[in-house]
Amino acid sequence: MHTQPSLLAEIGIDDDEITQRQAFLSFDEHDAAMLQSLHGILEGQRERLIEAFYDHLQLFPEIRPLLGDEAKLARMKQSQMTYFSQLTEGRYDRAYVENRLHIGVVHQRVGLTPKWYMSAYCKYLSEVMPLVLEHHADSPRLALDACRALLKVVFFDMGLALDTYFHAEHKALTLARSYTEQIVSSMPIGFIVLDAQSRIRLVNNAVLQMFELTGNESWRNRTLGAFLDVPALDEKIVKVITSGKHCNEHGFDRPIGGKMRSFLADISLAHMGEEHVVLFMVQDITIRKQSEEEIHRLAFYDALTQLPNRRLLHERLLQSMAISARSGKHGAVMFIDLDNFKTLNDTQGHDVGDLLLKEVARRLTRNVREGDTVARLGGDEFVVALESLSGVEQDAAAQAELIAEKIRAELVQPYRLKDIEHQSSPSIGVCLFRGHQNSLDEVLKQADLAMYQAKSSGRNMVCFFDPEMQAEMEQRAELEKDLRASIRLNQLMLYYQMQVDESGRIVGAEALIRWRHPRRGMVSPAEFIPLAEEIGMIIPIGDWVIEQACAQLKRWEMEPAMRKICLSVNVSPRQLSQPWFVEQVKDAIEKTGIRASRLKLELTESFVLDDVEEAIEKMQELRDIGIRFAMDDFGTGYSSLAYLKRLPLEQLKIDQSFVRDIASDKSNAVMVRTIISIANNFGLEIVAEGVETDDQFAFLIQYGCNRFQGYMFGRPVPPDEFERLCKPSGEPQT
């Protein structure tokens, strides 16, 4: 709240001002004396006057809420009585003026408007003047002088009251203007006001800071384009003024501190009184623009090579297909896969592999035409999309092949990666397209298939898509889907092929998996086992085989003719490499309660040589519980006698490829005799696979082979058929 002296100073009223105002009203000492003479006359009438005054106020709905409850009303009546009493006290000095100003401020704050003052004084005079006239009834001249004095002091008071209102309004306007100026000055967005001639009228601090300009008023009456050194802005502002249309999000760039920065402005028209002005609001969007560009880069570009990623490739290919549909020209997609990239990563580390990928990206980009797209899908897979090839398919194929061979020749050149020189090669699959004859997914799939054909054909070559290849891959995909469901649908089964001694007595069997498909019939193991290895299904299938073999041995233990049969099970290298393999085999044996010595695991030579220490550790742990081991297909790999000595083997199996031509091929005969000799020297049992003729059988017996397996003795058969073959003639079948 303002104190009275400070209020006098704020409004600008001093003793001279008071004297001057009274002089304007011709208010003098005679008038003061006349009023003072009325003071006593009105003293006894004040309560009646106040009641009449407030009865009058109660008639107005807009006034009644300001009067409050009974207690507040009583206080207001008492204050008003004092106020009216002071009108006729005869002292109209500085103290009187301060009092009147203070009362005016209070009334203004509670919401009493100037029109209330008019009505209040009018009501007061209408009630008091009859009393004055009655008092001076015998002297009309005195009555008139008294009324004039009363009117003068009332107008004097009304002027003071109105001053408080004018002062409050002026303060509010000044404060609002100050707030507005502070807000505009402190706005984080640059704010510029221009007149209708495009000359600057106002610039806030944000503009000066944003464009690193000095705080002087060098901007005044200049055009914005000249002030910011961006001439195009003047043209834009003139266009807005001429058209009368706002311009939202007008972007422009300006160098600041040696770096180009980006800005975004809204240009609009406004009125300031009678004047038309232009409001120019601008913000620095450099960081936002960089963030948007980074988000776009992360969304559409590969982080390592900065090439377009799969998402952007799809968009560009769709555009290429649309262009091809209009022009009738062919386009092409090349799938590029680096041969043996995994070996580089495994031997030299991923950082070196990343260097190779970056260099491949650079070489690809250098060797395509402008308008073509080079993308990285991930890993070591790249795609090149070619546009605007010939409208004739044969010519388009020749153009694509020329570019593909150019790329292949470039990618086989040596790479310098850190301190090593690396040689790499690509397998490239190419698929042509024209318009929307094939969908985008089909085109990509066909290029991918062509690339796999290049790999399977020897790598480091270019292959075009072949429809027969697609049909083959679709069949493979269908086979894969069915294979994944085979265990769950109980479609797998074990057949058993007998192993015999030199007298033809059955001494063992090899468990061989079979797949009976409801639609395909019996699927050859040569067809689905390699697929199972490739897709990882060999692990669950191998686990299932061991469980089924152990369950079969348990059943055979209940049959006198079968309980001595030793069952061999092939173990995949991927299966044996699993950390839990040993525990799983132990669990299967414990679950069925079989004698572990009746289970023989056949390992391939290649796995043993890949990680001999791990193989020995796992084999020995299982050997300790009685499980026996055989090395399958011995002689087809690169056997080491040192490893053979360390491995806990019981048996070597001669591969059927050596047995097949044993009687006619001297090299095979020498190989078989050597393997038999090695087995005998190491105290190992020897089994010959693929025995089909008497000559083969006689040769093997002659050189010391004591176990045989092949069609000469029996084909793989279901378990009930195998059991029938094992039981002596005449023994009842169960």
HELIX and SHEET records of a PDB file:
HELIX    1   1 GLN A    4  ILE A   11  1                                   8    
HELIX    2   2 ASP A   15  PHE A   24  1                                  10    
HELIX    3   3 GLU A   29  GLU A   43  1                                  15    
HELIX    4   4 ARG A   46  LEU A   57  1                                  12    
HELIX    5   5 ARG A   64  LEU A   67  1                                   4    
HELIX    6   6 GLU A   70  LEU A   87  1                                  18    
HELIX    7   7 ARG A   94  VAL A  110  1                                  17    
HELIX    8   8 PRO A  114  HIS A  135  1                                  22    
HELIX    9   9 PRO A  140  SER A  186  1                                  47    
HELIX   10  10 ASN A  205  MET A  210  1                                   6    
HELIX   11  11 LEU A  224  LEU A  228  1                                   5    
HELIX   12  12 ALA A  232  SER A  243  1                                  12    
HELIX   13  13 THR A  286  PHE A  300  1                                  15    
HELIX   14  14 ARG A  310  SER A  327  1                                  18    
HELIX   15  15 PHE A  341  GLN A  348  1                                   8    
HELIX   16  16 HIS A  350  ARG A  366  1                                  17    
HELIX   17  17 GLU A  393  LEU A  411  1                                  19    
HELIX   18  18 LEU A  440  SER A  456  1                                  17    
HELIX   19  19 PRO A  467  SER A  486  1                                  20    
HELIX   20  20 PRO A  525  ILE A  535  1                                  11    
HELIX   21  21 ILE A  538  TRP A  556  1                                  19    
HELIX   22  22 PRO A  573  LEU A  576  1                                   4    
HELIX   23  23 PHE A  581  THR A  592  1                                  12    
HELIX   24  24 ALA A  596  ARG A  598  5                                   3    
HELIX   25  25 GLU A  605  ASP A  610  1                                   6    
HELIX   26  26 VAL A  612  ARG A  623  1                                  12    
HELIX   27  27 LEU A  641  ARG A  646  1                                   6    
HELIX   28  28 GLN A  656  ARG A  660  1                                   5    
HELIX   29  29 LYS A  666  ASN A  681  1                                  16    
HELIX   30  30 ASP A  694  GLN A  702  1                                   9    
HELIX   31  31 PRO A  719  CYS A  726  1                                   8    
SHEET    1   A 5 ILE A 200  VAL A 203  0                                        
SHEET    2   A 5 GLY A 190  ASP A 195 -1                                        
SHEET    3   A 5 GLU A 275  ASP A 284 -1                                        
SHEET    4   A 5 LYS A 259  MET A 272 -1                                        
SHEET    5   A 5 CYS A 247  ILE A 256 -1                                        
SHEET    1   B 5 THR A 373  GLY A 378  0                                        
SHEET    2   B 5 GLU A 381  LEU A 386 -1                                        
SHEET    3   B 5 GLY A 331  LEU A 338 -1                                        
SHEET    4   B 5 PRO A 426  PHE A 433 -1                                        
SHEET    5   B 5 VAL A 462  PHE A 464  1                                        
SHEET    1   C 2 TYR A 415  LEU A 417  0                                        
SHEET    2   C 2 ILE A 420  HIS A 422 -1                                        
SHEET    1   D 3 LEU A 492  VAL A 500  0                                        
SHEET    2   D 3 ILE A 506  HIS A 517 -1                                        
SHEET    3   D 3 GLY A 521  VAL A 523 -1                                        
SHEET    1   E 8 LEU A 492  VAL A 500  0                                        
SHEET    2   E 8 ILE A 506  HIS A 517 -1                                        
SHEET    3   E 8 CYS A 566  ASN A 570  1                                        
SHEET    4   E 8 LEU A 599  THR A 604  1                                        
SHEET    5   E 8 ARG A 628  PHE A 634  1                                        
SHEET    6   E 8 GLN A 651  ILE A 654  1                                        
SHEET    7   E 8 GLU A 685  ALA A 688  1                                        
SHEET    8   E 8 ARG A 707  PHE A 708  1                                        
END                                                                             
